[in-house]
Amino acid sequence: MSAGRTDKSLRVAVVHTCRELTRRGLTHGTSGNVSVRRDERGFFVSPTGVPYEALEPADIPMVSIDGRWFGRRRPSSEWRFHRDIYRARAEIGAIVHTHSRAATALACTGRGIPAFHYMVAVAGGSDVRCAPYETFGTQALSDAALAALEGRRACLLGNHGVIALGADLGAALKLAGEVENLAAQYCAAQVVGGVRVLDDAEMRRVGEKFATYGRQDTADADLVFAGRGLSGAKSPRS
């Protein structure tokens, strides 16, 4: 567990993220689930069958990597893929699973999201794969999800929904929203017809640019830093 992050604060963060799923329209009712890594031995995950608006921090159970759980509420029926992702991906600190409208509709066709738009690269590669359908809560579903997430931070689950991964809950929640937006755009583009897909070389270039996106020290030969304000700047002569 990272310094300063107590068990209570992690539980509070899970509750907040669950409510954000509803507020952002990424899921409805008690569908979907959220987890955050506690340490190398376990994670906190949203409980099964509890409406998000009724959740309290004490309702969030802890699940150990060996499958034991602790708390007053039973963990989500999907706890297996949370456990297996944390086991396989040391860099992942949080997982968000949604049944968002457009992405789930696309998943119900068994199709993923190809590189129709460069923003697909936010999921870590040239596409967002769709795992084959498996019954919810099963090891078969977890195995299928892990395969679809190989080299990726998000995938669709056939006839089911979305999994988004992140270093923390904020990142995982943001990616879940990005995947939903991309799915909606892709579905709309298919209605128009003639969807163009970017090639792998371009998606590699995009991926390289994303590696430094948002950093204040990113180099750009055509952009020159000229000071922190304009208050002392002289007006150019006409």
C-alpha positions as CSV (number, residue, x, y, z in Angstrom):
1,M,0.0,0.0,0.0
2,S,1.4,3.4,-0.9
3,A,2.5,5.8,1.8
4,G,-0.3,7.7,3.3
5,R,-3.0,5.6,1.8
6,T,-4.9,4.0,4.7
7,D,-7.4,1.2,4.3
8,K,-10.2,3.6,5.1
9,S,-9.1,6.1,2.4
10,L,-8.9,3.3,-0.1
11,R,-12.4,2.1,0.8
12,V,-13.7,5.7,0.5
13,A,-12.1,6.0,-2.9
14,V,-13.8,2.8,-4.1
15,V,-17.2,4.2,-2.9
16,H,-16.6,7.5,-4.7
17,T,-15.6,5.8,-7.9
18,C,-18.7,3.5,-7.9
19,R,-20.9,6.6,-7.6
20,E,-19.0,8.3,-10.4
21,L,-19.9,5.4,-12.7
22,T,-23.5,6.2,-12.2
23,R,-23.1,9.9,-12.3
24,R,-21.2,9.7,-15.6
25,G,-23.7,7.3,-17.1
26,L,-21.2,4.5,-17.4
27,T,-23.4,1.9,-15.6
28,H,-26.8,1.5,-14.1
29,G,-28.2,-0.1,-11.0
30,T,-25.7,-2.5,-9.4
31,S,-24.0,-3.5,-12.6
32,G,-20.2,-3.1,-13.0
33,N,-17.6,-3.1,-10.2
34,V,-14.5,-1.3,-9.0
35,S,-11.4,-2.3,-7.2
36,V,-8.1,-0.8,-6.0
37,R,-4.9,-2.6,-5.1
38,R,-4.1,-2.5,-1.3
39,D,-0.7,-4.1,-1.6
40,E,0.9,-7.2,-3.2
41,R,-1.3,-9.4,-1.1
42,G,-4.7,-8.1,-1.7
43,F,-7.2,-5.5,-2.9
44,F,-10.5,-3.7,-2.0
45,V,-13.4,-4.4,-4.3
46,S,-17.0,-3.2,-4.4
47,P,-19.5,-5.7,-2.8
48,T,-22.1,-7.7,-4.7
49,G,-25.6,-6.5,-5.0
50,V,-25.4,-3.3,-3.1
51,P,-26.8,-0.1,-4.8
52,Y,-24.0,2.4,-5.3
53,E,-25.9,5.2,-3.6
54,A,-26.3,3.1,-0.5
55,L,-22.6,2.1,-0.2
56,E,-20.6,3.0,2.8
57,P,-16.8,2.6,3.2
58,A,-17.3,-0.2,5.7
59,D,-19.2,-2.1,3.0
60,I,-16.1,-2.5,0.9
61,P,-14.5,-5.9,1.4
62,M,-10.9,-6.8,1.1
63,V,-9.9,-9.9,-1.0
64,S,-6.5,-11.5,-0.7
65,I,-4.7,-12.8,-3.7
66,D,-5.2,-16.4,-2.5
67,G,-9.0,-15.9,-2.6
68,R,-9.9,-15.1,1.0
69,W,-12.2,-12.2,1.8
70,F,-12.7,-10.0,4.8
71,G,-15.5,-7.6,5.7
72,R,-19.2,-7.3,6.3
73,R,-20.2,-7.6,2.7
74,R,-19.4,-10.3,0.2
75,P,-17.2,-9.2,-2.7
76,S,-18.4,-8.7,-6.3
77,S,-19.2,-11.9,-8.2
78,E,-16.5,-10.7,-10.6
79,W,-13.7,-10.8,-8.0
80,R,-11.8,-13.4,-10.0
81,F,-10.7,-11.2,-12.9
82,H,-9.7,-8.5,-10.4
83,R,-7.5,-10.9,-8.6
84,D,-6.0,-12.4,-11.8
85,I,-5.3,-9.0,-13.3
86,Y,-3.5,-7.8,-10.1
87,R,-1.5,-11.1,-10.1
88,A,-0.5,-10.7,-13.7
89,R,0.0,-6.9,-14.0
90,A,2.2,-5.4,-11.3
91,E,1.8,-2.0,-12.8
92,I,-1.9,-1.9,-12.4
93,G,-3.3,-0.2,-9.2
94,A,-7.0,-0.1,-10.0
95,I,-9.7,-1.7,-12.1
96,V,-13.1,-0.4,-13.3
97,H,-15.7,-2.6,-14.9
98,T,-18.7,-1.0,-16.6
99,H,-21.7,-1.9,-18.7
100,S,-21.7,1.4,-20.5
101,R,-24.2,1.7,-23.3
102,A,-22.2,2.0,-26.6
103,A,-19.3,-0.2,-25.6
104,T,-21.6,-2.9,-24.3
105,A,-23.7,-2.7,-27.5
106,L,-20.6,-3.2,-29.5
107,A,-19.5,-6.0,-27.3
108,C,-22.8,-7.7,-27.9
109,T,-21.8,-8.0,-31.6
110,G,-18.5,-9.7,-30.6
111,R,-16.5,-6.9,-32.1
112,G,-13.8,-4.7,-30.6
113,I,-12.8,-1.2,-31.5
114,P,-10.2,-1.0,-34.3
115,A,-7.9,2.0,-35.0
116,F,-10.6,4.1,-36.6
117,H,-9.4,7.1,-34.5
118,Y,-6.0,7.7,-33.1
119,M,-7.4,8.0,-29.6
120,V,-7.8,4.2,-29.6
121,A,-4.1,4.3,-28.5
122,V,-5.1,5.5,-25.0
123,A,-5.9,1.8,-24.3
124,G,-2.3,0.9,-24.9
125,G,-2.3,-0.4,-28.5
126,S,-3.7,-0.3,-32.0
127,D,-7.1,-1.6,-31.0
128,V,-9.4,-2.5,-28.1
129,R,-10.0,-6.2,-28.3
130,C,-13.2,-8.0,-27.5
131,A,-12.9,-11.1,-25.3
132,P,-15.2,-14.0,-26.3
133,Y,-18.3,-14.4,-24.2
134,E,-18.1,-16.4,-20.9
135,T,-20.5,-16.6,-18.0
136,F,-20.1,-13.8,-15.5
137,G,-18.1,-14.5,-12.4
138,T,-16.3,-17.6,-13.8
139,Q,-12.7,-18.4,-14.1
140,A,-13.3,-18.8,-17.9
141,L,-14.3,-15.1,-18.1
142,S,-11.2,-14.1,-16.1
143,D,-9.0,-16.1,-18.5
144,A,-10.6,-14.6,-21.5
145,A,-10.3,-11.1,-20.1
146,L,-6.6,-11.6,-19.3
147,A,-5.9,-12.7,-22.9
148,A,-7.8,-9.7,-24.4
149,L,-5.8,-7.4,-22.1
150,E,-2.4,-8.6,-23.1
151,G,-0.5,-5.5,-23.9
152,R,-3.6,-3.3,-23.3
153,R,-5.2,-1.3,-20.6
154,A,-8.8,-1.9,-21.7
155,C,-10.9,-4.6,-23.4
156,L,-14.5,-5.3,-24.2
157,L,-16.1,-8.5,-22.8
158,G,-18.4,-10.2,-25.4
159,N,-22.1,-9.8,-24.6
160,H,-21.1,-8.2,-21.3
161,G,-19.2,-4.9,-20.9
162,V,-15.9,-3.2,-20.5
163,I,-12.8,-3.6,-18.3
164,A,-10.5,-0.6,-17.9
165,L,-7.2,-0.6,-16.0
166,G,-5.1,2.2,-14.5
167,A,-2.3,3.0,-12.1
168,D,-5.0,4.4,-9.8
169,L,-8.8,4.7,-9.7
170,G,-8.8,8.1,-11.4
171,A,-6.9,6.7,-14.4
172,A,-9.0,3.6,-14.6
173,L,-12.2,5.6,-14.4
174,K,-11.0,8.1,-17.1
175,L,-10.1,5.2,-19.4
176,A,-13.5,3.6,-19.0
177,G,-15.0,6.9,-20.1
178,E,-12.7,7.1,-23.1
179,V,-13.6,3.6,-24.2
180,E,-17.3,4.4,-24.0
181,N,-16.8,7.6,-26.1
182,L,-14.7,5.7,-28.7
183,A,-17.3,2.9,-28.9
184,A,-20.1,5.5,-29.4
185,Q,-18.0,7.2,-32.2
186,Y,-17.2,3.9,-33.9
187,C,-20.8,2.8,-33.8
188,A,-21.8,6.2,-35.4
189,A,-19.1,6.0,-38.0
190,Q,-20.3,2.5,-39.0
191,V,-23.8,3.9,-39.6
192,V,-22.3,6.5,-41.9
193,G,-20.2,3.8,-43.6
194,G,-16.8,3.7,-45.2
195,V,-14.9,3.7,-41.9
196,R,-11.1,4.1,-42.5
197,V,-8.7,2.4,-40.1
198,L,-5.3,3.8,-39.4
199,D,-2.4,1.5,-40.1
200,D,-0.1,0.0,-37.4
201,A,2.8,2.3,-38.3
202,E,0.7,5.4,-37.6
203,M,-0.6,3.9,-34.3
204,R,2.9,3.3,-33.2
205,R,3.7,7.0,-33.9
206,V,0.7,8.0,-31.9
207,G,1.7,5.7,-29.1
208,E,5.1,7.3,-29.0
209,K,3.6,10.8,-28.8
210,F,1.2,9.7,-26.0
211,A,4.2,8.6,-24.0
212,T,5.1,12.3,-23.4
213,Y,1.6,13.8,-23.8
214,G,0.9,16.4,-21.1
215,R,4.5,16.6,-19.8
216,Q,5.8,20.2,-19.4
217,D,9.3,19.2,-20.5
218,T,8.2,17.7,-23.9
219,A,10.6,18.8,-26.6
220,D,9.3,20.5,-29.8
221,A,11.9,22.0,-32.1
222,D,9.3,24.5,-33.5
223,L,8.1,25.8,-30.1
224,V,10.3,28.2,-28.2
225,F,9.6,29.1,-24.5
226,A,9.6,32.9,-24.2
227,G,8.7,33.6,-20.5
228,R,6.0,33.0,-17.9
229,G,3.8,36.0,-18.7
230,L,3.0,38.7,-21.2
231,S,3.0,41.7,-18.7
232,G,6.4,42.8,-19.7
233,A,6.1,42.2,-23.4
234,K,6.3,45.1,-25.8
235,S,3.7,45.6,-28.5
236,P,5.0,44.7,-31.9
237,R,5.6,47.6,-34.2
238,S,3.1,47.9,-37.0
